[in-house]
Structure formats: structure tokens, C-alpha cells
């Protein structure tokens, strides 16, 4: 999970060296936009800029395409909360709920079944099979508006995820031993 700007964050799956290039590029582009226009960069405009760059590398021989998928979450004054997923080819799409990374197919299946507009992120994340998932294998972050209207990015700690398990009727798996 990475914070791009005060109003945009992303999750990454794939080659981390490729991801680091895009994260730094996204941070610089967001700051350039803010400096030039004195307002935060629209989320989709930032995603489109990064995906155009990813797609450009697929067009020519001798260039290695970037091997990284992103899940961008953000808020802007035009469209409110937004969630975009991009694949290594540079395609992207908007979603109401999505997952990226290992076991994303299982998570996508749960999202298709259980997602509703009023479900909390805690309830949704913890519906994953608890026998194979521990708080150390799950990352959960939120982008939300504070009562004062500021955009806030929060990553849940492993300890806070462990405390959430009993609250939702899911038993915590036995402690892992090495």
C-alpha cells in the first residue's frame, strides 16, 4: 500500500522494482499538477497518465513491458470516491470494489457475492476464508473524508486486524510457528 498524494493511494501486485518507478512518477505528476493548478489532480487523470506510460512500453520491440498491476483509490471534487484497477498492459477500469495480489480471484468472488454500497470495509475484508488468511497476510487501507472535509488515508495495522476477527464471529487461526 502506498500513498501517492493526500487524496490518492494504491495497492501493488507484481514486480516491485517496476512498481517503485510508477509510484515515484505518480507522486511527481500529482505534485506538478497541484503546483500548476493549485488543486489536487483528478484521480482518473492520474491513472490515465500512468496507464498511457505502461501501454507505450508494449508497442515497441526491445522494450520490456512493466510487470505490475495497481489498484488506485482516491477522492476528488468532481467524482467523489473512485477505485481504478490497472493491469500490466496499461488497461484500466473503474470499480465499486476490487482486489489485487495473491488470491485476488477468491477476494473478487467474495466481493461479487457480498458487496453492497453500505457494507463496511472491515466486514467485507474479513469474509475471506479465515483458515488460510491471517492478519499478517492481509493488508487493508481506507481513503475517507473526515468530518471537516479533508481526505484521509489510513492503513490498518496487523494488530488492529487481529482485533477485528472476533468482532465479526470469525475465529483467529492458530499462531504460526517456524
Rosetta blueprint (number, residue, H / E / L):
1 X L
2 X E
3 X E
4 X E
5 X E
6 X L
7 X L
8 X E
9 X E
10 X E
11 X E
12 X E
13 X E
14 X E
15 X L
16 X H
17 X H
18 X H
19 X H
20 X H
21 X H
22 X H
23 X H
24 X H
25 X H
26 X H
27 X H
28 X H
29 X H
30 X H
31 X H
32 X H
33 X H
34 X H
35 X H
36 X H
37 X H
38 X L
39 X L
40 X L
41 X L
42 X L
43 X H
44 X H
45 X H
46 X H
47 X H
48 X H
49 X H
50 X H
51 X H
52 X H
53 X H
54 X H
55 X H
56 X H
57 X L
58 X L
59 X L
60 X L
61 X L
62 X L
63 X L
64 X L
65 X L
66 X L
67 X L
68 X E
69 X E
70 X E
71 X E
72 X E
73 X E
74 X E
75 X E
76 X E
77 X L
78 X L
79 X L
80 X E
81 X E
82 X E
83 X E
84 X E
85 X E
86 X E
87 X L
88 X L
89 X L
90 X L
91 X L
92 X E
93 X E
94 X E
95 X L
96 X L
97 X L
98 X L
99 X L
100 X L
101 X L
102 X L
103 X L
104 X H
105 X H
106 X H
107 X H
108 X H
109 X H
110 X H
111 X H
112 X H
113 X H
114 X H
115 X L
116 X L
117 X L
118 X L
119 X L
120 X L
121 X H
122 X H
123 X H
124 X H
125 X H
126 X L
127 X L
128 X L
129 X L
130 X L
131 X L
132 X L
133 X L
134 X L
135 X L
136 X L
137 X L
138 X L
139 X L
140 X L
141 X E
142 X E
143 X E
144 X E
145 X E
146 X L
147 X L
148 X L
149 X L
150 X L
151 X E
152 X E
153 X E
154 X E
155 X E
156 X L
157 X L
158 X H
159 X H
160 X H
161 X H
162 X H
163 X H
164 X H
165 X H
166 X H
167 X H
168 X L
169 X L
170 X L
171 X L
172 X L
173 X L
174 X L
175 X L
176 X L
177 X L
178 X L
